[in-house]
Amino acid sequence: DFDAMGARGRRGGRKAKSRLSSQHAFEKPTEFIAREITISDANTVADLSQKMSVKSAEIVKLLFNMGVMATINQILDRDTSTLLIEEMGHKPKYVSEDAIEEQLADSLSAEIGAEEIVRAPVVTVMGHVDHG
């Protein structure tokens, strides 16, 4: 149990990974998919990275190369967002804030119109409690 130096060797140490497991590991697809990215007047770096399916650090690095100092939570204007999206190979689509609100209001009014069901009224009988 002692080695040449007189110390004990380790038992049950870490086992080397087999070559077989590395051959069957999942490989991330590397094919680029061009998307149509909807943007408004103010977009954060995190929102753009999520819409483009890239890491935020990659966008921050590209902005830094363009001369813009930005963090993940920083808000970018429409022109900078458009330039960034085109630089990444995607197609920007501008949607105004009013259009988003109108679309939401229309969808809510359609849902409300579909749910108009005649129901019996709820009646609650309340009595008086004498506390002593």
C-alpha positions as CSV (number, residue, x, y, z in Angstrom):
1,D,0.0,0.0,0.0
2,F,3.0,2.3,0.3
3,D,4.6,3.9,-2.8
4,A,8.4,4.6,-3.4
5,M,8.3,7.7,-1.2
6,G,6.7,5.9,1.7
7,A,3.3,7.6,1.4
8,R,0.0,5.9,0.9
9,G,-1.5,5.9,-2.5
10,R,-5.1,7.0,-3.0
11,R,-7.8,4.5,-3.4
12,G,-10.8,5.0,-5.6
13,G,-9.5,8.2,-7.1
14,R,-11.1,9.9,-10.0
15,K,-11.4,7.8,-13.1
16,A,-10.5,9.0,-16.5
17,K,-13.4,9.7,-18.8
18,S,-13.9,7.2,-21.5
19,R,-13.6,8.1,-25.2
20,L,-17.0,6.6,-25.8
21,S,-18.9,9.2,-23.7
22,S,-17.3,12.1,-25.6
23,Q,-18.3,10.6,-28.9
24,H,-22.0,10.5,-28.0
25,A,-22.2,13.9,-26.4
26,F,-24.8,16.4,-27.7
27,E,-23.4,18.8,-30.3
28,K,-24.9,22.3,-30.5
29,P,-26.3,23.0,-34.0
30,T,-24.2,25.7,-35.7
31,E,-26.4,26.5,-38.6
32,F,-27.4,30.2,-38.7
33,I,-31.2,30.9,-38.9
34,A,-32.1,34.4,-40.1
35,R,-35.1,35.7,-38.2
36,E,-37.4,38.7,-38.5
37,I,-36.9,40.7,-35.2
38,T,-39.6,43.0,-34.0
39,I,-38.3,46.1,-32.3
40,S,-39.8,49.3,-30.8
41,D,-38.4,52.7,-30.0
42,A,-36.5,51.4,-26.9
43,N,-35.0,47.9,-26.7
44,T,-32.7,46.4,-24.1
45,V,-29.6,44.3,-25.0
46,A,-31.1,41.4,-23.2
47,D,-34.4,41.5,-25.2
48,L,-32.5,41.7,-28.5
49,S,-30.3,38.8,-27.5
50,Q,-33.3,36.7,-26.6
51,K,-35.1,37.5,-29.9
52,M,-32.0,36.8,-31.9
53,S,-31.1,33.6,-29.9
54,V,-27.6,34.7,-29.2
55,K,-25.7,35.3,-26.0
56,S,-25.8,38.8,-24.5
57,A,-22.1,39.0,-24.3
58,E,-21.8,38.5,-28.0
59,I,-24.1,41.5,-28.6
60,V,-22.2,43.6,-26.0
61,K,-18.9,42.7,-27.8
62,L,-20.4,43.7,-31.2
63,L,-21.6,47.0,-29.8
64,F,-18.2,47.7,-28.3
65,N,-16.6,47.1,-31.7
66,M,-19.1,49.6,-33.1
67,G,-18.0,52.2,-30.5
68,V,-21.0,51.9,-28.2
69,M,-20.4,51.1,-24.5
70,A,-23.4,49.1,-23.4
71,T,-24.4,46.7,-20.6
72,I,-26.9,43.9,-20.7
73,N,-29.7,46.0,-19.2
74,Q,-29.0,49.2,-21.2
75,I,-31.7,50.5,-23.4
76,L,-30.8,51.0,-27.1
77,D,-32.6,53.4,-29.5
78,R,-34.3,52.2,-32.6
79,D,-31.4,53.2,-35.0
80,T,-28.8,51.4,-32.9
81,S,-31.0,48.3,-32.6
82,T,-31.7,48.2,-36.4
83,L,-28.0,48.5,-37.2
84,L,-27.1,45.8,-34.6
85,I,-29.8,43.4,-36.0
86,E,-28.7,43.9,-39.6
87,E,-25.0,43.4,-38.5
88,M,-26.0,40.0,-37.0
89,G,-27.7,39.0,-40.2
90,H,-31.3,39.3,-39.2
91,K,-34.1,41.4,-40.6
92,P,-35.5,44.2,-38.3
93,K,-39.2,44.9,-38.2
94,Y,-40.3,48.1,-36.5
95,V,-43.5,48.0,-34.4
96,S,-44.7,51.1,-32.6
97,E,-45.7,51.0,-29.0
98,D,-49.2,52.1,-29.9
99,A,-49.6,49.2,-32.3
100,I,-48.7,46.7,-29.6
101,E,-51.2,48.2,-27.2
102,E,-54.0,48.2,-29.9
103,Q,-53.3,44.6,-30.7
104,L,-53.5,43.7,-27.0
105,A,-56.7,45.6,-26.6
106,D,-58.2,44.0,-29.7
107,S,-57.3,40.5,-28.4
108,L,-58.7,41.2,-25.0
109,S,-62.0,42.6,-26.4
110,A,-62.4,39.5,-28.5
111,E,-61.9,37.3,-25.5
112,I,-64.4,39.3,-23.4
113,G,-67.0,39.1,-26.2
114,A,-66.7,35.3,-26.4
115,E,-67.1,34.9,-22.6
116,E,-70.5,36.6,-22.2
117,I,-72.5,33.7,-20.7
118,V,-75.8,34.4,-18.8
119,R,-75.5,33.1,-15.3
120,A,-77.7,33.2,-12.2
121,P,-76.8,36.0,-9.7
122,V,-74.9,35.1,-6.6
123,V,-77.0,35.8,-3.4
124,T,-75.3,36.0,0.0
125,V,-77.4,36.0,3.2
126,M,-75.7,37.8,6.0
127,G,-76.9,37.8,9.6
128,H,-76.2,39.8,12.7
129,V,-73.8,38.3,15.3
130,D,-74.4,39.4,18.9
131,H,-71.1,39.6,20.6
132,G,-72.1,39.3,24.2
